[in-house]
C-alpha cells in the first residue's frame, strides 16, 4: 500500500507533514494508520520500517522479537503483520493455531 502513485526518490527524507514531491499532506502516516485498524477480528502488529541508506529500508531484529513476544502473550488466532514507513507499507494476514 502507498500514498504515492509514483516512484519515490531513493533518498526521500520521509518528512512528517507532507510529501516532498507532491506537497500533499501526510497527516496520518501509514504505519500509524495500520496500527489502529483493528477490524475483522484480527490482532495487528506493524513494524516501523526505517531508511538505513539511500534506497535501502528495513527494521531492527529486536522489532521481530517484540512481535514474537506479543504473539506469545496474546496467543494464536488471526493476525495482520506488516511493515510500514510514513508513506508505504506491506501487510500479511495469517492465522496461528495454538498447540
BALOBA-1460 file (C-alpha; in Angstrom, 3 decimals):
// residues 99
<rec num="1" residu="x" x="0.000" y="0.000" z="0.000"/>
<rec num="2" residu="x" x="1.200" y="3.505" z="-0.635"/>
<rec num="3" residu="x" x="0.153" y="7.113" z="-0.545"/>
<rec num="4" residu="x" x="2.234" y="7.636" z="-3.700"/>
<rec num="5" residu="x" x="1.247" y="6.766" z="-7.254"/>
<rec num="6" residu="x" x="4.812" y="7.335" z="-8.452"/>
<rec num="7" residu="x" x="8.296" y="6.053" z="-7.598"/>
<rec num="8" residu="x" x="9.711" y="7.945" z="-4.652"/>
<rec num="9" residu="x" x="13.329" y="9.124" z="-4.699"/>
<rec num="10" residu="x" x="15.754" y="6.680" z="-3.055"/>
<rec num="11" residu="x" x="16.917" y="9.370" z="-0.656"/>
<rec num="12" residu="x" x="13.452" y="10.571" z="0.431"/>
<rec num="13" residu="x" x="13.700" y="12.237" z="3.862"/>
<rec num="14" residu="x" x="10.201" y="10.980" z="4.745"/>
<rec num="15" residu="x" x="9.032" y="14.307" z="6.131"/>
<rec num="16" residu="x" x="6.413" y="14.281" z="8.855"/>
<rec num="17" residu="x" x="3.689" y="16.515" z="7.461"/>
<rec num="18" residu="x" x="3.843" y="16.429" z="3.655"/>
<rec num="19" residu="x" x="5.254" y="14.670" z="0.593"/>
<rec num="20" residu="x" x="8.394" y="16.313" z="-0.805"/>
<rec num="21" residu="x" x="7.309" y="15.538" z="-4.390"/>
<rec num="22" residu="x" x="3.620" y="16.498" z="-4.428"/>
<rec num="23" residu="x" x="3.379" y="18.723" z="-1.351"/>
<rec num="24" residu="x" x="0.311" y="16.693" z="-0.279"/>
<rec num="25" residu="x" x="-0.475" y="16.393" z="3.416"/>
<rec num="26" residu="x" x="0.569" y="13.214" z="5.218"/>
<rec num="27" residu="x" x="-1.320" y="13.852" z="8.449"/>
<rec num="28" residu="x" x="-1.653" y="10.175" z="9.358"/>
<rec num="29" residu="x" x="1.405" y="8.060" z="8.484"/>
<rec num="30" residu="x" x="0.604" y="4.619" z="7.066"/>
<rec num="31" residu="x" x="2.448" y="2.890" z="9.923"/>
<rec num="32" residu="x" x="0.091" y="4.601" z="12.420"/>
<rec num="33" residu="x" x="-2.993" y="4.119" z="10.249"/>
<rec num="34" residu="x" x="-2.381" y="0.367" z="10.029"/>
<rec num="35" residu="x" x="-1.644" y="0.019" z="13.745"/>
<rec num="36" residu="x" x="-5.077" y="1.375" z="14.608"/>
<rec num="37" residu="x" x="-7.081" y="-0.545" z="12.017"/>
<rec num="38" residu="x" x="-8.210" y="-3.357" z="14.315"/>
<rec num="39" residu="x" x="-11.091" y="-4.823" z="12.365"/>
<rec num="40" residu="x" x="-12.414" y="-8.181" z="11.265"/>
<rec num="41" residu="x" x="-11.261" y="-9.941" z="14.441"/>
<rec num="42" residu="x" x="-7.538" y="-9.664" z="13.644"/>
<rec num="43" residu="x" x="-4.755" y="-8.890" z="16.084"/>
<rec num="44" residu="x" x="-2.408" y="-6.374" z="14.471"/>
<rec num="45" residu="x" x="1.339" y="-5.796" z="14.711"/>
<rec num="46" residu="x" x="3.029" y="-3.237" z="12.461"/>
<rec num="47" residu="x" x="6.807" y="-2.864" z="12.498"/>
<rec num="48" residu="x" x="8.027" y="0.652" z="11.746"/>
<rec num="49" residu="x" x="10.440" y="0.461" z="8.820"/>
<rec num="50" residu="x" x="13.296" y="2.937" z="8.533"/>
<rec num="51" residu="x" x="15.631" y="4.052" z="5.785"/>
<rec num="52" residu="x" x="19.134" y="2.741" z="6.549"/>
<rec num="53" residu="x" x="20.718" y="4.148" z="3.385"/>
<rec num="54" residu="x" x="19.589" y="5.681" z="0.115"/>
<rec num="55" residu="x" x="17.104" y="3.180" z="-1.355"/>
<rec num="56" residu="x" x="17.614" y="0.671" z="1.494"/>
<rec num="57" residu="x" x="14.931" y="0.212" z="4.121"/>
<rec num="58" residu="x" x="14.422" y="-2.300" z="6.871"/>
<rec num="59" residu="x" x="13.870" y="-2.769" z="10.572"/>
<rec num="60" residu="x" x="15.776" y="-3.948" z="13.622"/>
<rec num="61" residu="x" x="15.891" y="-7.600" z="14.684"/>
<rec num="62" residu="x" x="14.558" y="-6.577" z="18.101"/>
<rec num="63" residu="x" x="11.323" y="-5.494" z="16.389"/>
<rec num="64" residu="x" x="10.767" y="-9.117" z="15.313"/>
<rec num="65" residu="x" x="11.451" y="-10.272" z="18.877"/>
<rec num="66" residu="x" x="8.756" y="-7.859" z="20.055"/>
<rec num="67" residu="x" x="6.329" y="-9.432" z="17.569"/>
<rec num="68" residu="x" x="7.105" y="-12.913" z="18.892"/>
<rec num="69" residu="x" x="6.564" y="-11.698" z="22.467"/>
<rec num="70" residu="x" x="3.163" y="-10.229" z="21.525"/>
<rec num="71" residu="x" x="2.089" y="-13.446" z="19.810"/>
<rec num="72" residu="x" x="3.163" y="-15.493" z="22.837"/>
<rec num="73" residu="x" x="1.187" y="-13.162" z="25.165"/>
<rec num="74" residu="x" x="-1.939" y="-12.755" z="23.035"/>
<rec num="75" residu="x" x="-1.952" y="-16.300" z="21.703"/>
<rec num="76" residu="x" x="-2.800" y="-17.629" z="18.305"/>
<rec num="77" residu="x" x="-5.624" y="-16.587" z="16.121"/>
<rec num="78" residu="x" x="-5.864" y="-14.274" z="13.172"/>
<rec num="79" residu="x" x="-3.083" y="-11.709" z="12.794"/>
<rec num="80" residu="x" x="-2.235" y="-8.892" z="10.411"/>
<rec num="81" residu="x" x="1.540" y="-8.409" z="10.439"/>
<rec num="82" residu="x" x="3.238" y="-5.736" z="8.413"/>
<rec num="83" residu="x" x="5.994" y="-3.217" z="7.990"/>
<rec num="84" residu="x" x="5.453" y="0.408" z="7.090"/>
<rec num="85" residu="x" x="7.131" y="3.783" z="6.984"/>
<rec num="86" residu="x" x="5.184" y="7.050" z="6.811"/>
<rec num="87" residu="x" x="4.100" y="6.638" z="3.170"/>
<rec num="88" residu="x" x="4.394" y="2.959" z="2.163"/>
<rec num="89" residu="x" x="3.735" y="-0.404" z="3.729"/>
<rec num="90" residu="x" x="3.082" y="-4.069" z="3.299"/>
<rec num="91" residu="x" x="0.832" y="-6.318" z="5.337"/>
<rec num="92" residu="x" x="0.263" y="-10.067" z="5.552"/>
<rec num="93" residu="x" x="-2.722" y="-11.877" z="7.004"/>
<rec num="94" residu="x" x="-2.083" y="-15.142" z="8.815"/>
<rec num="95" residu="x" x="-3.640" y="-17.498" z="11.297"/>
<rec num="96" residu="x" x="-1.664" y="-19.050" z="14.148"/>
<rec num="97" residu="x" x="-3.019" y="-22.220" z="15.693"/>
<rec num="98" residu="x" x="-2.372" y="-22.852" z="19.388"/>
<rec num="99" residu="x" x="-0.824" y="-26.232" z="20.147"/>
